[in-house]
Amino acid sequence: MMLLFPVKVYQPQVYWRIEGLFFHWLLAMVSMWSWSAGYDVIEQGDDIQKIVNERTLVIANHQSTGDVPILMTTFNAKPNVLPNLMWIMDRVFKFTNFGIVSILHQDFFIVSGRKRREESLKQLERHLKESYIPRERKWMVLFPEGGFLCKRRETSQKYAKKNNLPILENVTLPRVGAMQTIFETLGPARSKNTEDQQLNSRPSMTVAKPEISWVLDITIAYPQGKPIDLPTIITGSRPPCETVLFYRLFPSSAVPREPELLSKWLYDRWVEKEALLEHFYKYGTFLGTNESRREGCKIHQDPLRFLVLHVFFIMSSYIHYSMFRYVLSCFW
């Protein structure tokens, strides 16, 4: 990407299209890990094909380090999703080997903790205005729970008992701050009363504000309730299995904007997840639940594409190695 810096300066739109393509290719390599290990992904629930090119907030339960690679595997099979996707992740991932890729792609790293929460939410709002909107991103992935199930369950249950909220076992209570900020920045315009609409019936010359059109609620379910983690995906140390993603699709206009109502709406979704996962762990499927609408569909990958990408990255690595070797030879 350093070689493309002049393009970024003089033709930023071209640069970001190329960057999105490279970003997709790198995530495709990650998706190959789970595919080659036999960790298949099954989709159930609402049909999401119609929203592939729409601005969408994706919310999901968070169980392990394997959640993100599983979502990458799923999105890799859908055209135009990964190049135009923005991840919202914990700041700790900024310092991993994949952090530099996310920094270049302008993903957002949120800071957890009560002390820096307000500052982090202001940074998120600024990031949406300065990166998500100008780059014309479409999907945005958020894990409202703010941490893994095994680490947050006890704290979540204590908080639920103290505040008379549902006590959950298979998920933890979601945090509403980031979602509230997203909807305040990109939510649909608030409806006006008839009198205001009549007074402002003249054609407006202002540019329409970019808005989130859909909320995609994903419930991630691992077999027997045992999550696959990232080391397992990399090494393939677990026998082949199927992870099921259950989709529920909501128009953004159906999501309340007021903080208390939004909190209730989000809590209701997580209570539904609790029931869905309880049914899944008991029967091994979401089919038969009240929300189930269609049979499962297995995600298929393209082996030839994986081969072509491997050849490309091997050639790229060799070219960069030759360049650095030449530069070093000029000094030694």
Phi and psi in degrees as GROMACS dihedral restraints (atoms count N, CA, C in turn):
[ dihedral_restraints ]
;  ai    aj    ak    al  type     phi  dphi    fc
    3     4     5     6     1   -63.8    20    10
    4     5     6     7     1   -35.0    20    10
    6     7     8     9     1   -67.4    20    10
    7     8     9    10     1   -21.4    20    10
    9    10    11    12     1   -94.3    20    10
   10    11    12    13     1     7.5    20    10
   12    13    14    15     1   -58.3    20    10
   13    14    15    16     1   -42.0    20    10
   15    16    17    18     1   -58.9    20    10
   16    17    18    19     1   -36.2    20    10
   18    19    20    21     1   -65.0    20    10
   19    20    21    22     1   -38.6    20    10
   21    22    23    24     1   -61.6    20    10
   22    23    24    25     1   -34.7    20    10
   24    25    26    27     1   -76.1    20    10
   25    26    27    28     1   -45.8    20    10
   27    28    29    30     1   -96.3    20    10
   28    29    30    31     1   -27.7    20    10
   30    31    32    33     1  -136.7    20    10
   31    32    33    34     1    71.0    20    10
   33    34    35    36     1   -59.8    20    10
   34    35    36    37     1   -34.5    20    10
   36    37    38    39     1   -64.3    20    10
   37    38    39    40     1   -41.2    20    10
   39    40    41    42     1   -65.0    20    10
   40    41    42    43     1   -42.4    20    10
   42    43    44    45     1   -58.9    20    10
   43    44    45    46     1   -46.9    20    10
   45    46    47    48     1   -71.2    20    10
   46    47    48    49     1   -26.2    20    10
   48    49    50    51     1   -69.2    20    10
   49    50    51    52     1   -41.9    20    10
   51    52    53    54     1   -66.5    20    10
   52    53    54    55     1   -43.5    20    10
   54    55    56    57     1   -60.2    20    10
   55    56    57    58     1   -42.2    20    10
   57    58    59    60     1   -61.8    20    10
   58    59    60    61     1   -37.6    20    10
   60    61    62    63     1   -65.6    20    10
   61    62    63    64     1   -46.8    20    10
   63    64    65    66     1   -63.4    20    10
   64    65    66    67     1   -39.1    20    10
   66    67    68    69     1   -60.4    20    10
   67    68    69    70     1   -43.6    20    10
   69    70    71    72     1   -61.8    20    10
   70    71    72    73     1   -43.1    20    10
   72    73    74    75     1   -63.3    20    10
   73    74    75    76     1   -41.1    20    10
   75    76    77    78     1   -65.1    20    10
   76    77    78    79     1   -42.6    20    10
   78    79    80    81     1   -69.0    20    10
   79    80    81    82     1   -27.7    20    10
   81    82    83    84     1   -63.9    20    10
   82    83    84    85     1   -35.8    20    10
   84    85    86    87     1   -65.3    20    10
   85    86    87    88     1   -38.2    20    10
   87    88    89    90     1   -65.2    20    10
   88    89    90    91     1   -41.2    20    10
   90    91    92    93     1   -65.2    20    10
   91    92    93    94     1   -25.4    20    10
   93    94    95    96     1   -67.6    20    10
   94    95    96    97     1   -27.3    20    10
   96    97    98    99     1   -59.3    20    10
   97    98    99   100     1   -52.8    20    10
   99   100   101   102     1   -70.0    20    10
  100   101   102   103     1   -36.5    20    10
  102   103   104   105     1   -63.6    20    10
  103   104   105   106     1   -45.5    20    10
  105   106   107   108     1   -70.8    20    10
  106   107   108   109     1   -23.7    20    10
  108   109   110   111     1   -85.0    20    10
  109   110   111   112     1    -4.9    20    10
  111   112   113   114     1    85.0    20    10
  112   113   114   115     1    18.7    20    10
  114   115   116   117     1   -92.5    20    10
  115   116   117   118     1    86.8    20    10
  117   118   119   120     1   -76.3    20    10
  118   119   120   121     1   156.1    20    10
  120   121   122   123     1  -118.6    20    10
  121   122   123   124     1   130.1    20    10
  123   124   125   126     1  -113.4    20    10
  124   125   126   127     1   131.5    20    10
  126   127   128   129     1  -100.6    20    10
  127   128   129   130     1   134.0    20    10
  129   130   131   132     1  -136.0    20    10
  130   131   132   133     1   164.6    20    10
  132   133   134   135     1    98.6    20    10
  133   134   135   136     1  -146.9    20    10
  135   136   137   138     1   -67.4    20    10
  136   137   138   139     1   151.8    20    10
  138   139   140   141     1   -79.8    20    10
  139   140   141   142     1   121.7    20    10
  141   142   143   144     1  -106.3    20    10
  142   143   144   145     1     7.3    20    10
  144   145   146   147     1   -61.0    20    10
  145   146   147   148     1   -32.2    20    10
  147   148   149   150     1   -71.3    20    10
  148   149   150   151     1   -14.9    20    10
  150   151   152   153     1  -108.0    20    10
  151   152   153   154     1     9.8    20    10
  153   154   155   156     1   -57.0    20    10
  154   155   156   157     1   -37.2    20    10
  156   157   158   159     1  -105.4    20    10
  157   158   159   160     1    18.4    20    10
  159   160   161   162     1  -105.6    20    10
  160   161   162   163     1   152.0    20    10
  162   163   164   165     1   -67.9    20    10
  163   164   165   166     1   119.8    20    10
  165   166   167   168     1  -138.2    20    10
  166   167   168   169     1   134.7    20    10
  168   169   170   171     1   -94.8    20    10
  169   170   171   172     1   119.9    20    10
  171   172   173   174     1  -100.0    20    10
  172   173   174   175     1   122.2    20    10
  174   175   176   177     1  -118.4    20    10
  175   176   177   178     1   142.0    20    10
  177   178   179   180     1  -149.7    20    10
  178   179   180   181     1   153.7    20    10
  180   181   182   183     1   -72.4    20    10
  181   182   183   184     1   155.0    20    10
  183   184   185   186     1  -125.8    20    10
  184   185   186   187     1   114.0    20    10
  186   187   188   189     1  -112.2    20    10
  187   188   189   190     1   -34.5    20    10
  189   190   191   192     1  -160.3    20    10
  190   191   192   193     1   178.8    20    10
  192   193   194   195     1   -68.4    20    10
  193   194   195   196     1   -10.2    20    10
  195   196   197   198     1   -82.6    20    10
  196   197   198   199     1   -11.8    20    10
  198   199   200   201     1   -60.3    20    10
  199   200   201   202     1   -45.6    20    10
  201   202   203   204     1   -65.7    20    10
  202   203   204   205     1   -48.8    20    10
  204   205   206   207     1   -59.3    20    10
  205   206   207   208     1   -34.7    20    10
  207   208   209   210     1   -64.7    20    10
  208   209   210   211     1   -42.6    20    10
  210   211   212   213     1   -66.9    20    10
  211   212   213   214     1   -38.2    20    10
  213   214   215   216     1   -59.9    20    10
  214   215   216   217     1   -42.6    20    10
  216   217   218   219     1   -60.5    20    10
  217   218   219   220     1   -41.5    20    10
  219   220   221   222     1   -67.6    20    10
  220   221   222   223     1   -47.6    20    10
  222   223   224   225     1   -70.6    20    10
  223   224   225   226     1   -26.5    20    10
  225   226   227   228     1   -60.7    20    10
  226   227   228   229     1   -30.7    20    10
  228   229   230   231     1   -83.0    20    10
  229   230   231   232     1    -0.6    20    10
  231   232   233   234     1  -113.3    20    10
  232   233   234   235     1   118.0    20    10
  234   235   236   237     1   -57.7    20    10
  235   236   237   238     1   138.9    20    10
  237   238   239   240     1    71.3    20    10
  238   239   240   241     1     4.6    20    10
  240   241   242   243     1   -80.3    20    10
  241   242   243   244     1   -56.3    20    10
  243   244   245   246     1   -63.5    20    10
  244   245   246   247     1   -40.3    20    10
  246   247   248   249     1   -62.2    20    10
  247   248   249   250     1   -27.4    20    10
  249   250   251   252     1  -111.9    20    10
  250   251   252   253     1    27.7    20    10
  252   253   254   255     1  -108.3    20    10
  253   254   255   256     1   143.6    20    10
  255   256   257   258     1  -121.5    20    10
  256   257   258   259     1   127.9    20    10
  258   259   260   261     1   -93.6    20    10
  259   260   261   262     1   140.0    20    10
  261   262   263   264     1  -111.5    20    10
  262   263   264   265     1   113.0    20    10
  264   265   266   267     1  -135.8    20    10
  265   266   267   268     1   164.7    20    10
  267   268   269   270     1   -64.0    20    10
  268   269   270   271     1   146.4    20    10
  270   271   272   273     1   -59.7    20    10
  271   272   273   274     1   -25.4    20    10
  273   274   275   276     1   -60.5    20    10
  274   275   276   277     1   -29.4    20    10
  276   277   278   279     1   -71.6    20    10
  277   278   279   280     1   -13.8    20    10
  279   280   281   282     1   -63.8    20    10
  280   281   282   283     1   -25.0    20    10
  282   283   284   285     1  -103.8    20    10
  283   284   285   286     1    15.5    20    10
  285   286   287   288     1   -92.4    20    10
  286   287   288   289     1   174.9    20    10
  288   289   290   291     1   -64.7    20    10
  289   290   291   292     1   -23.1    20    10
  291   292   293   294     1   -90.0    20    10
  292   293   294   295     1    -5.9    20    10
  294   295   296   297     1   -60.2    20    10
  295   296   297   298     1   -40.9    20    10
  297   298   299   300     1   -63.0    20    10
  298   299   300   301     1   -34.5    20    10
  300   301   302   303     1   -65.8    20    10
  301   302   303   304     1   -43.5    20    10
  303   304   305   306     1   -67.7    20    10
  304   305   306   307     1   -34.3    20    10
  306   307   308   309     1   -64.9    20    10
  307   308   309   310     1   -46.0    20    10
  309   310   311   312     1   -63.5    20    10
  310   311   312   313     1   -34.5    20    10
  312   313   314   315     1   -80.0    20    10
  313   314   315   316     1    -9.4    20    10
  315   316   317   318     1    65.1    20    10
  316   317   318   319     1    45.1    20    10
  318   319   320   321     1   -72.6    20    10
  319   320   321   322     1   170.0    20    10
  321   322   323   324     1  -113.2    20    10
  322   323   324   325     1   133.8    20    10
  324   325   326   327     1  -106.4    20    10
  325   326   327   328     1   112.0    20    10
  327   328   329   330     1   -92.8    20    10
  328   329   330   331     1   142.9    20    10
  330   331   332   333     1   -96.5    20    10
  331   332   333   334     1   123.0    20    10
  333   334   335   336     1   -86.1    20    10
  334   335   336   337     1   162.7    20    10
  336   337   338   339     1   111.8    20    10
  337   338   339   340     1   141.2    20    10
  339   340   341   342     1   -64.5    20    10
  340   341   342   343     1   -36.3    20    10
  342   343   344   345     1   -66.2    20    10
  343   344   345   346     1   -36.9    20    10
  345   346   347   348     1  -109.3    20    10
  346   347   348   349     1    13.4    20    10
  348   349   350   351     1   -62.4    20    10
  349   350   351   352     1   -50.1    20    10
  351   352   353   354     1   -62.6    20    10
  352   353   354   355     1   -42.8    20    10
  354   355   356   357     1   -62.2    20    10
  355   356   357   358     1   -41.3    20    10
  357   358   359   360     1   -65.9    20    10
  358   359   360   361     1   -37.8    20    10
  360   361   362   363     1   -68.1    20    10
  361   362   363   364     1   -35.5    20    10
  363   364   365   366     1   -66.0    20    10
  364   365   366   367     1   -38.3    20    10
  366   367   368   369     1   -65.4    20    10
  367   368   369   370     1   -37.0    20    10
  369   370   371   372     1   -63.0    20    10
  370   371   372   373     1   -45.0    20    10
  372   373   374   375     1   -59.4    20    10
  373   374   375   376     1   -44.2    20    10
  375   376   377   378     1   -65.0    20    10
  376   377   378   379     1   -38.7    20    10
  378   379   380   381     1   -65.1    20    10
  379   380   381   382     1   -39.6    20    10
  381   382   383   384     1   -61.0    20    10
  382   383   384   385     1   -40.7    20    10
  384   385   386   387     1   -75.9    20    10
  385   386   387   388     1   -33.0    20    10
  387   388   389   390     1   -97.0    20    10
  388   389   390   391     1   -17.9    20    10
  390   391   392   393     1  -125.6    20    10
  391   392   393   394     1   -56.1    20    10
  393   394   395   396     1   -60.2    20    10
  394   395   396   397     1   -47.7    20    10
  396   397   398   399     1   -71.8    20    10
  397   398   399   400     1   -51.7    20    10
  399   400   401   402     1   -61.3    20    10
  400   401   402   403     1   -33.4    20    10
  402   403   404   405     1   -81.2    20    10
  403   404   405   406     1    -3.5    20    10
  405   406   407   408     1    57.4    20    10
  406   407   408   409     1    43.3    20    10
  408   409   410   411     1   -67.6    20    10
  409   410   411   412     1   157.8    20    10
  411   412   413   414     1  -112.9    20    10
  412   413   414   415     1   -67.8    20    10
  414   415   416   417     1   -90.1    20    10
  415   416   417   418     1   146.1    20    10
  417   418   419   420     1  -133.3    20    10
  418   419   420   421     1   124.4    20    10
  420   421   422   423     1  -103.5    20    10
  421   422   423   424     1   126.7    20    10
  423   424   425   426     1  -132.3    20    10
  424   425   426   427     1   134.5    20    10
  426   427   428   429     1  -104.8    20    10
  427   428   429   430     1    95.2    20    10
  429   430   431   432     1   -62.4    20    10
  430   431   432   433     1   -22.0    20    10
  432   433   434   435     1   -67.5    20    10
  433   434   435   436     1   -25.0    20    10
  435   436   437   438     1    76.5    20    10
  436   437   438   439     1    11.9    20    10
  438   439   440   441     1   173.7    20    10
  439   440   441   442     1   173.4    20    10
  441   442   443   444     1   -74.2    20    10
  442   443   444   445     1   151.3    20    10
  444   445   446   447     1   -56.3    20    10
  445   446   447   448     1   -46.5    20    10
  447   448   449   450     1   -64.8    20    10
  448   449   450   451     1   -27.0    20    10
  450   451   452   453     1   -89.6    20    10
  451   452   453   454     1   -26.8    20    10
  453   454   455   456     1  -107.1    20    10
  454   455   456   457     1    -9.3    20    10
  456   457   458   459     1   -59.2    20    10
  457   458   459   460     1   -49.5    20    10
  459   460   461   462     1   -62.3    20    10
  460   461   462   463     1   -45.0    20    10
  462   463   464   465     1   -63.5    20    10
  463   464   465   466     1   -40.8    20    10
  465   466   467   468     1   -62.9    20    10
  466   467   468   469     1   -42.3    20    10
  468   469   470   471     1   -68.1    20    10
  469   470   471   472     1   -37.2    20    10
  471   472   473   474     1   -63.6    20    10
  472   473   474   475     1   -42.7    20    10
  474   475   476   477     1   -64.9    20    10
  475   476   477   478     1   -39.3    20    10
  477   478   479   480     1   -64.3    20    10
  478   479   480   481     1   -43.3    20    10
  480   481   482   483     1   -63.3    20    10
  481   482   483   484     1   -40.4    20    10
  483   484   485   486     1   -68.1    20    10
  484   485   486   487     1   -32.6    20    10
  486   487   488   489     1  -111.1    20    10
  487   488   489   490     1    15.1    20    10
  489   490   491   492     1    57.4    20    10
  490   491   492   493     1    46.0    20    10
  492   493   494   495     1  -110.9    20    10
  493   494   495   496     1   164.4    20    10
  495   496   497   498     1   -59.2    20    10
  496   497   498   499     1   135.9    20    10
  498   499   500   501     1   -93.2    20    10
  499   500   501   502     1   115.9    20    10
  501   502   503   504     1  -109.3    20    10
  502   503   504   505     1   146.5    20    10
  504   505   506   507     1  -109.1    20    10
  505   506   507   508     1   -37.6    20    10
  507   508   509   510     1   -94.7    20    10
  508   509   510   511     1   -13.0    20    10
  510   511   512   513     1  -141.0    20    10
  511   512   513   514     1   172.7    20    10
  513   514   515   516     1  -119.6    20    10
  514   515   516   517     1   158.3    20    10
  516   517   518   519     1   -58.8    20    10
  517   518   519   520     1   130.7    20    10
  519   520   521   522     1   -76.8    20    10
  520   521   522   523     1   155.9    20    10
  522   523   524   525     1   -99.2    20    10
  523   524   525   526     1   137.6    20    10
  525   526   527   528     1   -98.7    20    10
  526   527   528   529     1   -10.8    20    10
  528   529   530   531     1   -56.7    20    10
  529   530   531   532     1   -50.9    20    10
  531   532   533   534     1   -65.2    20    10
  532   533   534   535     1   -41.7    20    10
  534   535   536   537     1   -65.9    20    10
  535   536   537   538     1   -37.9    20    10
  537   538   539   540     1   -61.6    20    10
  538   539   540   541     1   -43.8    20    10
  540   541   542   543     1   -63.5    20    10
  541   542   543   544     1   -41.6    20    10
  543   544   545   546     1   -62.2    20    10
  544   545   546   547     1   -43.4    20    10
  546   547   548   549     1   -73.8    20    10
  547   548   549   550     1   -30.9    20    10
  549   550   551   552     1   -68.0    20    10
  550   551   552   553     1   -29.1    20    10
  552   553   554   555     1   -91.6    20    10
  553   554   555   556     1   -39.6    20    10
  555   556   557   558     1  -125.1    20    10
  556   557   558   559     1     6.7    20    10
  558   559   560   561     1   -68.8    20    10
  559   560   561   562     1   160.7    20    10
  561   562   563   564     1   -61.9    20    10
  562   563   564   565     1   150.9    20    10
  564   565   566   567     1   -59.7    20    10
  565   566   567   568     1   138.9    20    10
  567   568   569   570     1   -66.8    20    10
  568   569   570   571     1   140.5    20    10
  570   571   572   573     1   -69.0    20    10
  571   572   573   574     1   142.3    20    10
  573   574   575   576     1  -106.9    20    10
  574   575   576   577     1   159.9    20    10
  576   577   578   579     1   -75.9    20    10
  577   578   579   580     1   168.6    20    10
  579   580   581   582     1   -61.3    20    10
  580   581   582   583     1   -39.5    20    10
  582   583   584   585     1   -62.6    20    10
  583   584   585   586     1   -43.5    20    10
  585   586   587   588     1   -64.1    20    10
  586   587   588   589     1   -38.4    20    10
  588   589   590   591     1   -65.8    20    10
  589   590   591   592     1   -35.9    20    10
  591   592   593   594     1   -70.0    20    10
  592   593   594   595     1   -40.2    20    10
  594   595   596   597     1   -68.1    20    10
  595   596   597   598     1   -26.9    20    10
  597   598   599   600     1  -114.0    20    10
  598   599   600   601     1    38.1    20    10
  600   601   602   603     1   -79.3    20    10
  601   602   603   604     1   -10.4    20    10
  603   604   605   606     1   -70.3    20    10
  604   605   606   607     1   148.8    20    10
  606   607   608   609     1   -58.1    20    10
  607   608   609   610     1   134.4    20    10
  609   610   611   612     1   -88.2    20    10
  610   611   612   613     1   140.5    20    10
  612   613   614   615     1   -95.6    20    10
  613   614   615   616     1    -1.7    20    10
  615   616   617   618     1   -79.7    20    10
  616   617   618   619     1   152.0    20    10
  618   619   620   621     1   -78.1    20    10
  619   620   621   622     1   135.3    20    10
  621   622   623   624     1   -61.9    20    10
  622   623   624   625     1   136.0    20    10
  624   625   626   627     1   -75.5    20    10
  625   626   627   628     1   133.4    20    10
  627   628   629   630     1   -58.5    20    10
  628   629   630   631     1   137.3    20    10
  630   631   632   633     1  -134.8    20    10
  631   632   633   634     1   148.4    20    10
  633   634   635   636     1   -71.2    20    10
  634   635   636   637     1   128.1    20    10
  636   637   638   639     1   -95.5    20    10
  637   638   639   640     1   -31.1    20    10
  639   640   641   642     1  -138.3    20    10
  640   641   642   643     1   155.9    20    10
  642   643   644   645     1  -119.1    20    10
  643   644   645   646     1   119.2    20    10
  645   646   647   648     1  -103.0    20    10
  646   647   648   649     1   113.6    20    10
  648   649   650   651     1   -97.1    20    10
  649   650   651   652     1   115.4    20    10
  651   652   653   654     1  -109.1    20    10
  652   653   654   655     1   127.0    20    10
  654   655   656   657     1  -103.9    20    10
  655   656   657   658     1   116.1    20    10
  657   658   659   660     1   -93.7    20    10
  658   659   660   661     1   123.8    20    10
  660   661   662   663     1  -126.7    20    10
  661   662   663   664     1   122.1    20    10
  663   664   665   666     1   -97.1    20    10
  664   665   666   667     1   151.5    20    10
  666   667   668   669     1   -60.6    20    10
  667   668   669   670     1   134.2    20    10
  669   670   671   672     1    58.5    20    10
  670   671   672   673     1    17.5    20    10
  672   673   674   675     1    69.9    20    10
  673   674   675   676     1    19.6    20    10
  675   676   677   678     1  -107.7    20    10
  676   677   678   679     1   102.8    20    10
  678   679   680   681     1   -63.0    20    10
  679   680   681   682     1   148.4    20    10
  681   682   683   684     1   -90.1    20    10
  682   683   684   685     1   127.8    20    10
  684   685   686   687     1  -100.2    20    10
  685   686   687   688     1   172.7    20    10
  687   688   689   690     1   -62.3    20    10
  688   689   690   691     1   -45.2    20    10
  690   691   692   693     1   -58.3    20    10
  691   692   693   694     1   -36.1    20    10
  693   694   695   696     1   -65.6    20    10
  694   695   696   697     1   -40.7    20    10
  696   697   698   699     1   -64.9    20    10
  697   698   699   700     1   -40.7    20    10
  699   700   701   702     1   -68.0    20    10
  700   701   702   703     1   -42.7    20    10
  702   703   704   705     1   -90.1    20    10
  703   704   705   706     1   -19.8    20    10
  705   706   707   708     1    66.3    20    10
  706   707   708   709     1    31.0    20    10
  708   709   710   711     1   -77.1    20    10
  709   710   711   712     1   -11.1    20    10
  711   712   713   714     1  -101.8    20    10
  712   713   714   715     1   144.3    20    10
  714   715   716   717     1   -57.8    20    10
  715   716   717   718     1   151.7    20    10
  717   718   719   720     1   -53.9    20    10
  718   719   720   721     1   142.0    20    10
  720   721   722   723     1  -155.4    20    10
  721   722   723   724     1   176.0    20    10
  723   724   725   726     1  -117.6    20    10
  724   725   726   727     1   128.9    20    10
  726   727   728   729     1  -103.0    20    10
  727   728   729   730     1   132.6    20    10
  729   730   731   732     1  -107.2    20    10
  730   731   732   733     1   131.6    20    10
  732   733   734   735     1  -109.6    20    10
  733   734   735   736     1   124.0    20    10
  735   736   737   738     1  -107.4    20    10
  736   737   738   739     1   124.2    20    10
  738   739   740   741     1  -102.1    20    10
  739   740   741   742     1   136.9    20    10
  741   742   743   744     1  -130.6    20    10
  742   743   744   745     1   129.2    20    10
  744   745   746   747     1  -112.1    20    10
  745   746   747   748     1   129.5    20    10
  747   748   749   750     1  -127.9    20    10
  748   749   750   751     1   131.8    20    10
  750   751   752   753     1   -64.6    20    10
  751   752   753   754     1   142.3    20    10
  753   754   755   756     1   -61.7    20    10
  754   755   756   757     1   -26.2    20    10
  756   757   758   759     1   -67.1    20    10
  757   758   759   760     1   -18.4    20    10
  759   760   761   762     1   -86.1    20    10
  760   761   762   763     1    -5.9    20    10
  762   763   764   765     1   -94.7    20    10
  763   764   765   766     1   122.9    20    10
  765   766   767   768     1   -66.1    20    10
  766   767   768   769     1   151.2    20    10
  768   769   770   771     1   -97.8    20    10
  769   770   771   772     1   -27.7    20    10
  771   772   773   774     1   -64.6    20    10
  772   773   774   775     1   137.5    20    10
  774   775   776   777     1   -53.0    20    10
  775   776   777   778     1   -46.1    20    10
  777   778   779   780     1   -66.8    20    10
  778   779   780   781     1   -42.6    20    10
  780   781   782   783     1   -69.3    20    10
  781   782   783   784     1   -36.9    20    10
  783   784   785   786     1   -65.8    20    10
  784   785   786   787     1   -40.7    20    10
  786   787   788   789     1   -59.7    20    10
  787   788   789   790     1   -45.0    20    10
  789   790   791   792     1   -63.4    20    10
  790   791   792   793     1   -42.6    20    10
  792   793   794   795     1   -60.0    20    10
  793   794   795   796     1   -45.2    20    10
  795   796   797   798     1   -69.0    20    10
  796   797   798   799     1   -39.8    20    10
  798   799   800   801     1   -61.4    20    10
  799   800   801   802     1   -40.1    20    10
  801   802   803   804     1   -61.4    20    10
  802   803   804   805     1   -39.8    20    10
  804   805   806   807     1   -63.3    20    10
  805   806   807   808     1   -38.3    20    10
  807   808   809   810     1   -75.9    20    10
  808   809   810   811     1   -29.7    20    10
  810   811   812   813     1   -65.6    20    10
  811   812   813   814     1   -38.7    20    10
  813   814   815   816     1   -64.4    20    10
  814   815   816   817     1   -40.3    20    10
  816   817   818   819     1   -60.2    20    10
  817   818   819   820     1   -41.1    20    10
  819   820   821   822     1   -57.0    20    10
  820   821   822   823     1   -45.8    20    10
  822   823   824   825     1   -67.9    20    10
  823   824   825   826     1   -40.4    20    10
  825   826   827   828     1   -61.8    20    10
  826   827   828   829     1   -46.5    20    10
  828   829   830   831     1   -68.6    20    10
  829   830   831   832     1   -35.3    20    10
  831   832   833   834     1   -60.0    20    10
  832   833   834   835     1   -43.8    20    10
  834   835   836   837     1   -66.0    20    10
  835   836   837   838     1   -41.4    20    10
  837   838   839   840     1   -64.6    20    10
  838   839   840   841     1   -45.5    20    10
  840   841   842   843     1   -68.1    20    10
  841   842   843   844     1   -22.4    20    10
  843   844   845   846     1   -85.5    20    10
  844   845   846   847     1   -40.4    20    10
  846   847   848   849     1  -114.0    20    10
  847   848   849   850     1    -8.7    20    10
  849   850   851   852     1    81.0    20    10
  850   851   852   853     1    10.9    20    10
  852   853   854   855     1  -158.3    20    10
  853   854   855   856     1   158.5    20    10
  855   856   857   858     1   -87.4    20    10
  856   857   858   859     1   -15.7    20    10
  858   859   860   861     1   -62.0    20    10
  859   860   861   862     1   135.7    20    10
  861   862   863   864     1   103.0    20    10
  862   863   864   865     1   -12.1    20    10
  864   865   866   867     1   -81.3    20    10
  865   866   867   868     1   162.1    20    10
  867   868   869   870     1   -62.4    20    10
  868   869   870   871     1   -31.3    20    10
  870   871   872   873     1   -85.6    20    10
  871   872   873   874     1   -10.7    20    10
  873   874   875   876     1   -70.2    20    10
  874   875   876   877     1   133.7    20    10
  876   877   878   879     1  -124.5    20    10
  877   878   879   880     1   -19.3    20    10
  879   880   881   882     1  -155.1    20    10
  880   881   882   883     1   162.6    20    10
  882   883   884   885     1   -67.5    20    10
  883   884   885   886     1   161.2    20    10
  885   886   887   888     1   -72.2    20    10
  886   887   888   889     1   151.9    20    10
  888   889   890   891     1  -129.3    20    10
  889   890   891   892     1   124.0    20    10
  891   892   893   894     1   -79.4    20    10
  892   893   894   895     1   136.0    20    10
  894   895   896   897     1   -75.5    20    10
  895   896   897   898     1   128.4    20    10
  897   898   899   900     1  -111.2    20    10
  898   899   900   901     1   137.1    20    10
  900   901   902   903     1  -107.4    20    10
  901   902   903   904     1   166.7    20    10
  903   904   905   906     1  -107.8    20    10
  904   905   906   907     1   102.9    20    10
  906   907   908   909     1   -59.3    20    10
  907   908   909   910     1   -36.7    20    10
  909   910   911   912     1   -63.2    20    10
  910   911   912   913     1   -39.0    20    10
  912   913   914   915     1   -64.2    20    10
  913   914   915   916     1   -41.3    20    10
  915   916   917   918     1   -59.8    20    10
  916   917   918   919     1   -40.8    20    10
  918   919   920   921     1   -64.1    20    10
  919   920   921   922     1   -45.3    20    10
  921   922   923   924     1   -61.9    20    10
  922   923   924   925     1   -42.0    20    10
  924   925   926   927     1   -65.1    20    10
  925   926   927   928     1   -38.7    20    10
  927   928   929   930     1   -62.1    20    10
  928   929   930   931     1   -44.1    20    10
  930   931   932   933     1   -61.4    20    10
  931   932   933   934     1   -42.7    20    10
  933   934   935   936     1   -61.2    20    10
  934   935   936   937     1   -48.1    20    10
  936   937   938   939     1   -70.9    20    10
  937   938   939   940     1   -31.0    20    10
  939   940   941   942     1   -65.8    20    10
  940   941   942   943     1   -44.4    20    10
  942   943   944   945     1   -63.7    20    10
  943   944   945   946     1   -41.8    20    10
  945   946   947   948     1   -61.9    20    10
  946   947   948   949     1   -43.4    20    10
  948   949   950   951     1   -63.0    20    10
  949   950   951   952     1   -40.6    20    10
  951   952   953   954     1   -65.3    20    10
  952   953   954   955     1   -41.7    20    10
  954   955   956   957     1   -63.3    20    10
  955   956   957   958     1   -44.3    20    10
  957   958   959   960     1   -65.8    20    10
  958   959   960   961     1   -39.5    20    10
  960   961   962   963     1   -60.7    20    10
  961   962   963   964     1   -43.5    20    10
  963   964   965   966     1   -65.0    20    10
  964   965   966   967     1   -39.2    20    10
  966   967   968   969     1   -64.2    20    10
  967   968   969   970     1   -48.4    20    10
  969   970   971   972     1   -65.0    20    10
  970   971   972   973     1   -37.0    20    10
  972   973   974   975     1   -64.5    20    10
  973   974   975   976     1   -39.7    20    10
  975   976   977   978     1   -65.6    20    10
  976   977   978   979     1   -43.4    20    10
  978   979   980   981     1   -62.0    20    10
  979   980   981   982     1   -43.6    20    10
  981   982   983   984     1   -65.2    20    10
  982   983   984   985     1   -34.6    20    10
  984   985   986   987     1   -66.9    20    10
  985   986   987   988     1   -21.2    20    10
  987   988   989   990     1   -73.9    20    10
  988   989   990   991     1   -18.3    20    10
  990   991   992   993     1  -107.1    20    10
  991   992   993   994     1   -20.3    20    10
